[in-house]
Amino acid sequence: MSIQYYHHGRFRVAGGVIPEAVTAYCTYGDPKNPCIVFPTCYGGKLDSE
């Protein structure tokens, strides 16, 4: 499992803007048809072990 990052840049949310928003995610399964799993809470962390 490797953690990957998607950089959104400025990301508008209710109540303001996140200036440098980043989504961390892991992929599982066949690379041609992977399943992407990531936390849905703010400030969540992916376990890299």
mmCIF entry with sequence, helices, sheets and N, C-alpha, C, O atoms, coordinates in Angstrom:
data_MODEL
# 
_entry.id   MODEL 
# 
_entity.id                         1 
_entity.type                       polymer 
_entity.pdbx_number_of_molecules   1 
# 
_entity_poly.entity_id                      1 
_entity_poly.type                           'polypeptide(L)' 
_entity_poly.nstd_linkage                   no 
_entity_poly.nstd_monomer                   no 
_entity_poly.pdbx_seq_one_letter_code       MSIQYYHHGRFRVAGGVIPEAVTAYCTYGDPKNPCIVFPTCYGGKLDSE 
_entity_poly.pdbx_seq_one_letter_code_can   MSIQYYHHGRFRVAGGVIPEAVTAYCTYGDPKNPCIVFPTCYGGKLDSE 
_entity_poly.pdbx_strand_id                 A 
# 
loop_
_entity_poly_seq.entity_id 
_entity_poly_seq.num 
_entity_poly_seq.mon_id 
_entity_poly_seq.hetero 
1 1  MET n 
1 2  SER n 
1 3  ILE n 
1 4  GLN n 
1 5  TYR n 
1 6  TYR n 
1 7  HIS n 
1 8  HIS n 
1 9  GLY n 
1 10 ARG n 
1 11 PHE n 
1 12 ARG n 
1 13 VAL n 
1 14 ALA n 
1 15 GLY n 
1 16 GLY n 
1 17 VAL n 
1 18 ILE n 
1 19 PRO n 
1 20 GLU n 
1 21 ALA n 
1 22 VAL n 
1 23 THR n 
1 24 ALA n 
1 25 TYR n 
1 26 CYS n 
1 27 THR n 
1 28 TYR n 
1 29 GLY n 
1 30 ASP n 
1 31 PRO n 
1 32 LYS n 
1 33 ASN n 
1 34 PRO n 
1 35 CYS n 
1 36 ILE n 
1 37 VAL n 
1 38 PHE n 
1 39 PRO n 
1 40 THR n 
1 41 CYS n 
1 42 TYR n 
1 43 GLY n 
1 44 GLY n 
1 45 LYS n 
1 46 LEU n 
1 47 ASP n 
1 48 SER n 
1 49 GLU n 
# 
_struct_asym.id          A 
_struct_asym.entity_id   1 
# 
_struct_sheet.id               AA1 
_struct_sheet.type             ? 
_struct_sheet.number_strands   3 
_struct_sheet.details          ? 
# 
loop_
_struct_sheet_order.sheet_id 
_struct_sheet_order.range_id_1 
_struct_sheet_order.range_id_2 
_struct_sheet_order.offset 
_struct_sheet_order.sense 
AA1 1 2 ? anti-parallel 
AA1 2 3 ? anti-parallel 
# 
loop_
_struct_sheet_range.sheet_id 
_struct_sheet_range.id 
_struct_sheet_range.beg_label_comp_id 
_struct_sheet_range.beg_label_asym_id 
_struct_sheet_range.beg_label_seq_id 
_struct_sheet_range.pdbx_beg_PDB_ins_code 
_struct_sheet_range.end_label_comp_id 
_struct_sheet_range.end_label_asym_id 
_struct_sheet_range.end_label_seq_id 
_struct_sheet_range.pdbx_end_PDB_ins_code 
_struct_sheet_range.beg_auth_comp_id 
_struct_sheet_range.beg_auth_asym_id 
_struct_sheet_range.beg_auth_seq_id 
_struct_sheet_range.end_auth_comp_id 
_struct_sheet_range.end_auth_asym_id 
_struct_sheet_range.end_auth_seq_id 
AA1 1 ILE A 3  ? VAL A 13 ? ILE A 3  VAL A 13 
AA1 2 GLY A 16 ? TYR A 28 ? GLY A 16 TYR A 28 
AA1 3 CYS A 35 ? VAL A 37 ? CYS A 35 VAL A 37 
# 
loop_
_atom_site.group_PDB 
_atom_site.id 
_atom_site.type_symbol 
_atom_site.label_atom_id 
_atom_site.label_alt_id 
_atom_site.label_comp_id 
_atom_site.label_asym_id 
_atom_site.label_entity_id 
_atom_site.label_seq_id 
_atom_site.pdbx_PDB_ins_code 
_atom_site.Cartn_x 
_atom_site.Cartn_y 
_atom_site.Cartn_z 
_atom_site.occupancy 
_atom_site.B_iso_or_equiv 
_atom_site.pdbx_formal_charge 
_atom_site.auth_seq_id 
_atom_site.auth_comp_id 
_atom_site.auth_asym_id 
_atom_site.auth_atom_id 
_atom_site.pdbx_PDB_model_num 
ATOM 1   N N  . MET A 1 1  ? 0.849   -1.169 0.000   1.00 0.00 ? 1  MET A N  1 
ATOM 2   C CA . MET A 1 1  ? 0.000   0.000  0.000   1.00 0.00 ? 1  MET A CA 1 
ATOM 3   C C  . MET A 1 1  ? 0.891   1.227  0.000   1.00 0.00 ? 1  MET A C  1 
ATOM 4   O O  . MET A 1 1  ? 1.823   1.326  0.797   1.00 0.00 ? 1  MET A O  1 
ATOM 5   N N  . SER A 1 2  ? 0.603   2.159  -0.894  1.00 0.00 ? 2  SER A N  1 
ATOM 6   C CA . SER A 1 2  ? 1.335   3.423  -0.857  1.00 0.00 ? 2  SER A CA 1 
ATOM 7   C C  . SER A 1 2  ? 0.340   4.572  -0.827  1.00 0.00 ? 2  SER A C  1 
ATOM 8   O O  . SER A 1 2  ? -0.687  4.551  -1.506  1.00 0.00 ? 2  SER A O  1 
ATOM 9   N N  . ILE A 1 3  ? 0.668   5.560  -0.033  1.00 0.00 ? 3  ILE A N  1 
ATOM 10  C CA . ILE A 1 3  ? -0.195  6.730  0.065   1.00 0.00 ? 3  ILE A CA 1 
ATOM 11  C C  . ILE A 1 3  ? 0.127   7.662  -1.091  1.00 0.00 ? 3  ILE A C  1 
ATOM 12  O O  . ILE A 1 3  ? 1.291   7.958  -1.359  1.00 0.00 ? 3  ILE A O  1 
ATOM 13  N N  . GLN A 1 4  ? -0.910  8.119  -1.770  1.00 0.00 ? 4  GLN A N  1 
ATOM 14  C CA . GLN A 1 4  ? -0.765  9.065  -2.864  1.00 0.00 ? 4  GLN A CA 1 
ATOM 15  C C  . GLN A 1 4  ? -1.508  10.341 -2.482  1.00 0.00 ? 4  GLN A C  1 
ATOM 16  O O  . GLN A 1 4  ? -2.356  10.335 -1.590  1.00 0.00 ? 4  GLN A O  1 
ATOM 17  N N  . TYR A 1 5  ? -1.177  11.435 -3.168  1.00 0.00 ? 5  TYR A N  1 
ATOM 18  C CA . TYR A 1 5  ? -1.758  12.727 -2.826  1.00 0.00 ? 5  TYR A CA 1 
ATOM 19  C C  . TYR A 1 5  ? -2.289  13.409 -4.077  1.00 0.00 ? 5  TYR A C  1 
ATOM 20  O O  . TYR A 1 5  ? -1.648  13.398 -5.128  1.00 0.00 ? 5  TYR A O  1 
ATOM 21  N N  . TYR A 1 6  ? -3.463  13.999 -3.950  1.00 0.00 ? 6  TYR A N  1 
ATOM 22  C CA . TYR A 1 6  ? -4.019  14.821 -5.022  1.00 0.00 ? 6  TYR A CA 1 
ATOM 23  C C  . TYR A 1 6  ? -4.075  16.258 -4.511  1.00 0.00 ? 6  TYR A C  1 
ATOM 24  O O  . TYR A 1 6  ? -4.735  16.532 -3.509  1.00 0.00 ? 6  TYR A O  1 
ATOM 25  N N  . HIS A 1 7  ? -3.392  17.173 -5.187  1.00 0.00 ? 7  HIS A N  1 
ATOM 26  C CA . HIS A 1 7  ? -3.343  18.573 -4.788  1.00 0.00 ? 7  HIS A CA 1 
ATOM 27  C C  . HIS A 1 7  ? -4.418  19.347 -5.553  1.00 0.00 ? 7  HIS A C  1 
ATOM 28  O O  . HIS A 1 7  ? -4.364  19.467 -6.777  1.00 0.00 ? 7  HIS A O  1 
ATOM 29  N N  . HIS A 1 8  ? -5.394  19.869 -4.808  1.00 0.00 ? 8  HIS A N  1 
ATOM 30  C CA . HIS A 1 8  ? -6.513  20.592 -5.401  1.00 0.00 ? 8  HIS A CA 1 
ATOM 31  C C  . HIS A 1 8  ? -6.196  22.056 -5.656  1.00 0.00 ? 8  HIS A C  1 
ATOM 32  O O  . HIS A 1 8  ? -6.839  22.689 -6.493  1.00 0.00 ? 8  HIS A O  1 
ATOM 33  N N  . GLY A 1 9  ? -5.210  22.606 -4.945  1.00 0.00 ? 9  GLY A N  1 
ATOM 34  C CA . GLY A 1 9  ? -4.989  24.050 -4.995  1.00 0.00 ? 9  GLY A CA 1 
ATOM 35  C C  . GLY A 1 9  ? -6.032  24.744 -4.137  1.00 0.00 ? 9  GLY A C  1 
ATOM 36  O O  . GLY A 1 9  ? -6.423  24.220 -3.095  1.00 0.00 ? 9  GLY A O  1 
ATOM 37  N N  . ARG A 1 10 ? -6.486  25.912 -4.559  1.00 0.00 ? 10 ARG A N  1 
ATOM 38  C CA . ARG A 1 10 ? -7.534  26.625 -3.809  1.00 0.00 ? 10 ARG A CA 1 
ATOM 39  C C  . ARG A 1 10 ? -8.850  25.854 -3.935  1.00 0.00 ? 10 ARG A C  1 
ATOM 40  O O  . ARG A 1 10 ? -9.303  25.562 -5.041  1.00 0.00 ? 10 ARG A O  1 
ATOM 41  N N  . PHE A 1 11 ? -9.453  25.529 -2.798  1.00 0.00 ? 11 PHE A N  1 
ATOM 42  C CA . PHE A 1 11 ? -10.654 24.701 -2.790  1.00 0.00 ? 11 PHE A CA 1 
ATOM 43  C C  . PHE A 1 11 ? -11.726 25.401 -1.966  1.00 0.00 ? 11 PHE A C  1 
ATOM 44  O O  . PHE A 1 11 ? -11.555 25.616 -0.766  1.00 0.00 ? 11 PHE A O  1 
ATOM 45  N N  . ARG A 1 12 ? -12.824 25.753 -2.610  1.00 0.00 ? 12 ARG A N  1 
ATOM 46  C CA . ARG A 1 12 ? -13.904 26.464 -1.929  1.00 0.00 ? 12 ARG A CA 1 
ATOM 47  C C  . ARG A 1 12 ? -14.754 25.492 -1.113  1.00 0.00 ? 12 ARG A C  1 
ATOM 48  O O  . ARG A 1 12 ? -15.168 24.444 -1.610  1.00 0.00 ? 12 ARG A O  1 
ATOM 49  N N  . VAL A 1 13 ? -15.005 25.852 0.137   1.00 0.00 ? 13 VAL A N  1 
ATOM 50  C CA . VAL A 1 13 ? -15.873 25.083 1.034   1.00 0.00 ? 13 VAL A CA 1 
ATOM 51  C C  . VAL A 1 13 ? -16.866 26.052 1.670   1.00 0.00 ? 13 VAL A C  1 
ATOM 52  O O  . VAL A 1 13 ? -16.695 27.269 1.598   1.00 0.00 ? 13 VAL A O  1 
ATOM 53  N N  . ALA A 1 14 ? -17.901 25.499 2.290   1.00 0.00 ? 14 ALA A N  1 
ATOM 54  C CA . ALA A 1 14 ? -18.871 26.349 2.978   1.00 0.00 ? 14 ALA A CA 1 
ATOM 55  C C  . ALA A 1 14 ? -18.134 27.167 4.032   1.00 0.00 ? 14 ALA A C  1 
ATOM 56  O O  . ALA A 1 14 ? -17.469 26.608 4.905   1.00 0.00 ? 14 ALA A O  1 
ATOM 57  N N  . GLY A 1 15 ? -18.250 28.462 3.952   1.00 0.00 ? 15 GLY A N  1 
ATOM 58  C CA . GLY A 1 15 ? -17.615 29.312 4.947   1.00 0.00 ? 15 GLY A CA 1 
ATOM 59  C C  . GLY A 1 15 ? -16.244 29.830 4.566   1.00 0.00 ? 15 GLY A C  1 
ATOM 60  O O  . GLY A 1 15 ? -15.640 30.555 5.355   1.00 0.00 ? 15 GLY A O  1 
ATOM 61  N N  . GLY A 1 16 ? -15.717 29.492 3.385   1.00 0.00 ? 16 GLY A N  1 
ATOM 62  C CA . GLY A 1 16 ? -14.415 30.024 3.014   1.00 0.00 ? 16 GLY A CA 1 
ATOM 63  C C  . GLY A 1 16 ? -13.704 29.218 1.949   1.00 0.00 ? 16 GLY A C  1 
ATOM 64  O O  . GLY A 1 16 ? -14.326 28.542 1.130   1.00 0.00 ? 16 GLY A O  1 
ATOM 65  N N  . VAL A 1 17 ? -12.378 29.307 1.982   1.00 0.00 ? 17 VAL A N  1 
ATOM 66  C CA . VAL A 1 17 ? -11.536 28.644 0.995   1.00 0.00 ? 17 VAL A CA 1 
ATOM 67  C C  . VAL A 1 17 ? -10.371 27.972 1.709   1.00 0.00 ? 17 VAL A C  1 
ATOM 68  O O  . VAL A 1 17 ? -9.771  28.560 2.608   1.00 0.00 ? 17 VAL A O  1 
ATOM 69  N N  . ILE A 1 18 ? -10.052 26.753 1.317   1.00 0.00 ? 18 ILE A N  1 
ATOM 70  C CA . ILE A 1 18 ? -8.834  26.093 1.782   1.00 0.00 ? 18 ILE A CA 1 
ATOM 71  C C  . ILE A 1 18 ? -7.766  26.452 0.755   1.00 0.00 ? 18 ILE A C  1 
ATOM 72  O O  . ILE A 1 18 ? -7.884  26.054 -0.404  1.00 0.00 ? 18 ILE A O  1 
ATOM 73  N N  . PRO A 1 19 ? -6.716  27.198 1.144   1.00 0.00 ? 19 PRO A N  1 
ATOM 74  C CA . PRO A 1 19 ? -5.770  27.710 0.154   1.00 0.00 ? 19 PRO A CA 1 
ATOM 75  C C  . PRO A 1 19 ? -4.957  26.640 -0.582  1.00 0.00 ? 19 PRO A C  1 
ATOM 76  O O  . PRO A 1 19 ? -4.669  26.799 -1.768  1.00 0.00 ? 19 PRO A O  1 
ATOM 77  N N  . GLU A 1 20 ? -4.590  25.577 0.090   1.00 0.00 ? 20 GLU A N  1 
ATOM 78  C CA . GLU A 1 20 ? -3.795  24.521 -0.547  1.00 0.00 ? 20 GLU A CA 1 
ATOM 79  C C  . GLU A 1 20 ? -4.344  23.156 -0.137  1.00 0.00 ? 20 GLU A C  1 
ATOM 80  O O  . GLU A 1 20 ? -3.682  22.411 0.586   1.00 0.00 ? 20 GLU A O  1 
ATOM 81  N N  . ALA A 1 21 ? -5.544  22.831 -0.593  1.00 0.00 ? 21 ALA A N  1 
ATOM 82  C CA . ALA A 1 21 ? -6.204  21.585 -0.209  1.00 0.00 ? 21 ALA A CA 1 
ATOM 83  C C  . ALA A 1 21 ? -5.515  20.381 -0.834  1.00 0.00 ? 21 ALA A C  1 
ATOM 84  O O  . ALA A 1 21 ? -5.106  20.411 -1.995  1.00 0.00 ? 21 ALA A O  1 
ATOM 85  N N  . VAL A 1 22 ? -5.394  19.313 -0.034  1.00 0.00 ? 22 VAL A N  1 
ATOM 86  C CA . VAL A 1 22 ? -4.767  18.070 -0.484  1.00 0.00 ? 22 VAL A CA 1 
ATOM 87  C C  . VAL A 1 22 ? -5.627  16.901 0.000   1.00 0.00 ? 22 VAL A C  1 
ATOM 88  O O  . VAL A 1 22 ? -6.074  16.889 1.146   1.00 0.00 ? 22 VAL A O  1 
ATOM 89  N N  . THR A 1 23 ? -5.856  15.926 -0.871  1.00 0.00 ? 23 THR A N  1 
ATOM 90  C CA . THR A 1 23 ? -6.528  14.690 -0.500  1.00 0.00 ? 23 THR A CA 1 
ATOM 91  C C  . THR A 1 23 ? -5.497  13.569 -0.533  1.00 0.00 ? 23 THR A C  1 
ATOM 92  O O  . THR A 1 23 ? -4.836  13.358 -1.549  1.00 0.00 ? 23 THR A O  1 
ATOM 93  N N  . ALA A 1 24 ? -5.360  12.848 0.581   1.00 0.00 ? 24 ALA A N  1 
ATOM 94  C CA . ALA A 1 24 ? -4.475  11.681 0.637   1.00 0.00 ? 24 ALA A CA 1 
ATOM 95  C C  . ALA A 1 24 ? -5.334  10.447 0.419   1.00 0.00 ? 24 ALA A C  1 
ATOM 96  O O  . ALA A 1 24 ? -6.438  10.353 0.956   1.00 0.00 ? 24 ALA A O  1 
ATOM 97  N N  . TYR A 1 25 ? -4.835  9.503  -0.362  1.00 0.00 ? 25 TYR A N  1 
ATOM 98  C CA . TYR A 1 25 ? -5.620  8.297  -0.634  1.00 0.00 ? 25 TYR A CA 1 
ATOM 99  C C  . TYR A 1 25 ? -4.707  7.103  -0.897  1.00 0.00 ? 25 TYR A C  1 
ATOM 100 O O  . TYR A 1 25 ? -3.528  7.259  -1.213  1.00 0.00 ? 25 TYR A O  1 
ATOM 101 N N  . CYS A 1 26 ? -5.272  5.923  -0.760  1.00 0.00 ? 26 CYS A N  1 
ATOM 102 C CA . CYS A 1 26 ? -4.593  4.661  -1.067  1.00 0.00 ? 26 CYS A CA 1 
ATOM 103 C C  . CYS A 1 26 ? -5.438  3.912  -2.078  1.00 0.00 ? 26 CYS A C  1 
ATOM 104 O O  . CYS A 1 26 ? -6.665  4.004  -2.056  1.00 0.00 ? 26 CYS A O  1 
ATOM 105 N N  . THR A 1 27 ? -4.797  3.179  -2.955  1.00 0.00 ? 27 THR A N  1 
ATOM 106 C CA . THR A 1 27 ? -5.533  2.340  -3.894  1.00 0.00 ? 27 THR A CA 1 
ATOM 107 C C  . THR A 1 27 ? -5.276  0.881  -3.552  1.00 0.00 ? 27 THR A C  1 
ATOM 108 O O  . THR A 1 27 ? -4.184  0.516  -3.116  1.00 0.00 ? 27 THR A O  1 
ATOM 109 N N  . TYR A 1 28 ? -6.279  0.063  -3.752  1.00 0.00 ? 28 TYR A N  1 
ATOM 110 C CA . TYR A 1 28 ? -6.201  -1.368 -3.474  1.00 0.00 ? 28 TYR A CA 1 
ATOM 111 C C  . TYR A 1 28 ? -6.694  -2.135 -4.689  1.00 0.00 ? 28 TYR A C  1 
ATOM 112 O O  . TYR A 1 28 ? -7.517  -1.629 -5.452  1.00 0.00 ? 28 TYR A O  1 
ATOM 113 N N  . GLY A 1 29 ? -6.204  -3.336 -4.873  1.00 0.00 ? 29 GLY A N  1 
ATOM 114 C CA . GLY A 1 29 ? -6.703  -4.187 -5.949  1.00 0.00 ? 29 GLY A CA 1 
ATOM 115 C C  . GLY A 1 29 ? -5.924  -4.039 -7.235  1.00 0.00 ? 29 GLY A C  1 
ATOM 116 O O  . GLY A 1 29 ? -4.793  -3.555 -7.241  1.00 0.00 ? 29 GLY A O  1 
ATOM 117 N N  . ASP A 1 30 ? -6.536  -4.457 -8.316  1.00 0.00 ? 30 ASP A N  1 
ATOM 118 C CA . ASP A 1 30 ? -5.939  -4.449 -9.650  1.00 0.00 ? 30 ASP A CA 1 
ATOM 119 C C  . ASP A 1 30 ? -5.674  -3.011 -10.101 1.00 0.00 ? 30 ASP A C  1 
ATOM 120 O O  . ASP A 1 30 ? -6.599  -2.198 -10.098 1.00 0.00 ? 30 ASP A O  1 
ATOM 121 N N  . PRO A 1 31 ? -4.433  -2.670 -10.490 1.00 0.00 ? 31 PRO A N  1 
ATOM 122 C CA . PRO A 1 31 ? -4.133  -1.301 -10.935 1.00 0.00 ? 31 PRO A CA 1 
ATOM 123 C C  . PRO A 1 31 ? -4.991  -0.834 -12.111 1.00 0.00 ? 31 PRO A C  1 
ATOM 124 O O  . PRO A 1 31 ? -5.182  0.370  -12.287 1.00 0.00 ? 31 PRO A O  1 
ATOM 125 N N  . LYS A 1 32 ? -5.511  -1.762 -12.920 1.00 0.00 ? 32 LYS A N  1 
ATOM 126 C CA . LYS A 1 32 ? -6.364  -1.386 -14.043 1.00 0.00 ? 32 LYS A CA 1 
ATOM 127 C C  . LYS A 1 32 ? -7.777  -1.025 -13.604 1.00 0.00 ? 32 LYS A C  1 
ATOM 128 O O  . LYS A 1 32 ? -8.495  -0.335 -14.328 1.00 0.00 ? 32 LYS A O  1 
ATOM 129 N N  . ASN A 1 33 ? -8.182  -1.491 -12.417 1.00 0.00 ? 33 ASN A N  1 
ATOM 130 C CA . ASN A 1 33 ? -9.518  -1.229 -11.897 1.00 0.00 ? 33 ASN A CA 1 
ATOM 131 C C  . ASN A 1 33 ? -9.444  -1.141 -10.373 1.00 0.00 ? 33 ASN A C  1 
ATOM 132 O O  . ASN A 1 33 ? -10.020 -1.979 -9.679  1.00 0.00 ? 33 ASN A O  1 
ATOM 133 N N  . PRO A 1 34 ? -8.734  -0.123 -9.840  1.00 0.00 ? 34 PRO A N  1 
ATOM 134 C CA . PRO A 1 34 ? -8.514  -0.063 -8.392  1.00 0.00 ? 34 PRO A CA 1 
ATOM 135 C C  . PRO A 1 34 ? -9.724  0.457  -7.623  1.00 0.00 ? 34 PRO A C  1 
ATOM 136 O O  . PRO A 1 34 ? -10.617 1.099  -8.176  1.00 0.00 ? 34 PRO A O  1 
ATOM 137 N N  . CYS A 1 35 ? -9.717  0.160  -6.357  1.00 0.00 ? 35 CYS A N  1 
ATOM 138 C CA . CYS A 1 35 ? -10.681 0.709  -5.420  1.00 0.00 ? 35 CYS A CA 1 
ATOM 139 C C  . CYS A 1 35 ? -9.949  1.784  -4.629  1.00 0.00 ? 35 CYS A C  1 
ATOM 140 O O  . CYS A 1 35 ? -8.886  1.510  -4.072  1.00 0.00 ? 35 CYS A O  1 
ATOM 141 N N  . ILE A 1 36 ? -10.486 2.997  -4.564  1.00 0.00 ? 36 ILE A N  1 
ATOM 142 C CA . ILE A 1 36 ? -9.849  4.089  -3.827  1.00 0.00 ? 36 ILE A CA 1 
ATOM 143 C C  . ILE A 1 36 ? -10.567 4.262  -2.501  1.00 0.00 ? 36 ILE A C  1 
ATOM 144 O O  . ILE A 1 36 ? -11.791 4.390  -2.455  1.00 0.00 ? 36 ILE A O  1 
ATOM 145 N N  . VAL A 1 37 ? -9.785  4.265  -1.409  1.00 0.00 ? 37 VAL A N  1 
ATOM 146 C CA . VAL A 1 37 ? -10.343 4.399  -0.065  1.00 0.00 ? 37 VAL A CA 1 
ATOM 147 C C  . VAL A 1 37 ? -9.640  5.561  0.625   1.00 0.00 ? 37 VAL A C  1 
ATOM 148 O O  . VAL A 1 37 ? -8.410  5.618  0.644   1.00 0.00 ? 37 VAL A O  1 
ATOM 149 N N  . PHE A 1 38 ? -10.418 6.496  1.198   1.00 0.00 ? 38 PHE A N  1 
ATOM 150 C CA . PHE A 1 38 ? -9.812  7.585  1.953   1.00 0.00 ? 38 PHE A CA 1 
ATOM 151 C C  . PHE A 1 38 ? -10.766 8.039  3.039   1.00 0.00 ? 38 PHE A C  1 
ATOM 152 O O  . PHE A 1 38 ? -11.978 7.868  2.914   1.00 0.00 ? 38 PHE A O  1 
ATOM 153 N N  . PRO A 1 39 ? -10.231 8.613  4.101   1.00 0.00 ? 39 PRO A N  1 
ATOM 154 C CA . PRO A 1 39 ? -11.106 9.067  5.191   1.00 0.00 ? 39 PRO A CA 1 
ATOM 155 C C  . PRO A 1 39 ? -11.994 10.218 4.736   1.00 0.00 ? 39 PRO A C  1 
ATOM 156 O O  . PRO A 1 39 ? -11.588 11.037 3.912   1.00 0.00 ? 39 PRO A O  1 
ATOM 157 N N  . THR A 1 40 ? -13.193 10.275 5.271   1.00 0.00 ? 40 THR A N  1 
ATOM 158 C CA . THR A 1 40 ? -14.116 11.341 4.893   1.00 0.00 ? 40 THR A CA 1 
ATOM 159 C C  . THR A 1 40 ? -14.161 12.455 5.928   1.00 0.00 ? 40 THR A C  1 
ATOM 160 O O  . THR A 1 40 ? -14.887 13.435 5.760   1.00 0.00 ? 40 THR A O  1 
ATOM 161 N N  . CYS A 1 41 ? -13.390 12.309 6.992   1.00 0.00 ? 41 CYS A N  1 
ATOM 162 C CA . CYS A 1 41 ? -13.401 13.358 8.019   1.00 0.00 ? 41 CYS A CA 1 
ATOM 163 C C  . CYS A 1 41 ? -12.267 14.352 7.763   1.00 0.00 ? 41 CYS A C  1 
ATOM 164 O O  . CYS A 1 41 ? -11.261 14.002 7.146   1.00 0.00 ? 41 CYS A O  1 
ATOM 165 N N  . TYR A 1 42 ? -12.426 15.555 8.223   1.00 0.00 ? 42 TYR A N  1 
ATOM 166 C CA . TYR A 1 42 ? -11.370 16.558 8.111   1.00 0.00 ? 42 TYR A CA 1 
ATOM 167 C C  . TYR A 1 42 ? -10.277 16.212 9.099   1.00 0.00 ? 42 TYR A C  1 
ATOM 168 O O  . TYR A 1 42 ? -10.567 15.862 10.243  1.00 0.00 ? 42 TYR A O  1 
ATOM 169 N N  . GLY A 1 43 ? -9.044  16.302 8.684   1.00 0.00 ? 43 GLY A N  1 
ATOM 170 C CA . GLY A 1 43 ? -7.920  16.025 9.568   1.00 0.00 ? 43 GLY A CA 1 
ATOM 171 C C  . GLY A 1 43 ? -7.655  14.557 9.776   1.00 0.00 ? 43 GLY A C  1 
ATOM 172 O O  . GLY A 1 43 ? -6.850  14.193 10.634  1.00 0.00 ? 43 GLY A O  1 
ATOM 173 N N  . GLY A 1 44 ? -8.315  13.693 9.007   1.00 0.00 ? 44 GLY A N  1 
ATOM 174 C CA . GLY A 1 44 ? -8.060  12.258 9.121   1.00 0.00 ? 44 GLY A CA 1 
ATOM 175 C C  . GLY A 1 44 ? -6.678  11.909 8.626   1.00 0.00 ? 44 GLY A C  1 
ATOM 176 O O  . GLY A 1 44 ? -6.097  12.650 7.833   1.00 0.00 ? 44 GLY A O  1 
ATOM 177 N N  . LYS A 1 45 ? -6.143  10.796 9.078   1.00 0.00 ? 45 LYS A N  1 
ATOM 178 C CA . LYS A 1 45 ? -4.828  10.359 8.645   1.00 0.00 ? 45 LYS A CA 1 
ATOM 179 C C  . LYS A 1 45 ? -4.915  8.921  8.127   1.00 0.00 ? 45 LYS A C  1 
ATOM 180 O O  . LYS A 1 45 ? -5.650  8.099  8.674   1.00 0.00 ? 45 LYS A O  1 
ATOM 181 N N  . LEU A 1 46 ? -4.159  8.630  7.069   1.00 0.00 ? 46 LEU A N  1 
ATOM 182 C CA . LEU A 1 46 ? -4.087  7.275  6.563   1.00 0.00 ? 46 LEU A CA 1 
ATOM 183 C C  . LEU A 1 46 ? -2.973  6.531  7.295   1.00 0.00 ? 46 LEU A C  1 
ATOM 184 O O  . LEU A 1 46 ? -1.899  7.087  7.527   1.00 0.00 ? 46 LEU A O  1 
ATOM 185 N N  . ASP A 1 47 ? -3.222  5.300  7.649   1.00 0.00 ? 47 ASP A N  1 
ATOM 186 C CA . ASP A 1 47 ? -2.215  4.473  8.306   1.00 0.00 ? 47 ASP A CA 1 
ATOM 187 C C  . ASP A 1 47 ? -1.308  3.883  7.228   1.00 0.00 ? 47 ASP A C  1 
ATOM 188 O O  . ASP A 1 47 ? -1.785  3.151  6.361   1.00 0.00 ? 47 ASP A O  1 
ATOM 189 N N  . SER A 1 48 ? -0.028  4.183  7.267   1.00 0.00 ? 48 SER A N  1 
ATOM 190 C CA . SER A 1 48 ? 0.895   3.736  6.218   1.00 0.00 ? 48 SER A CA 1 
ATOM 191 C C  . SER A 1 48 ? 1.484   2.373  6.506   1.00 0.00 ? 48 SER A C  1 
ATOM 192 O O  . SER A 1 48 ? 2.351   1.922  5.757   1.00 0.00 ? 48 SER A O  1 
ATOM 193 N N  . GLU A 1 49 ? 1.057   1.700  7.551   1.00 0.00 ? 49 GLU A N  1 
ATOM 194 C CA . GLU A 1 49 ? 1.583   0.364  7.857   1.00 0.00 ? 49 GLU A CA 1 
ATOM 195 C C  . GLU A 1 49 ? 0.656   -0.717 7.367   1.00 0.00 ? 49 GLU A C  1 
ATOM 196 O O  . GLU A 1 49 ? 0.943   -1.902 7.540   1.00 0.00 ? 49 GLU A O  1 
# 
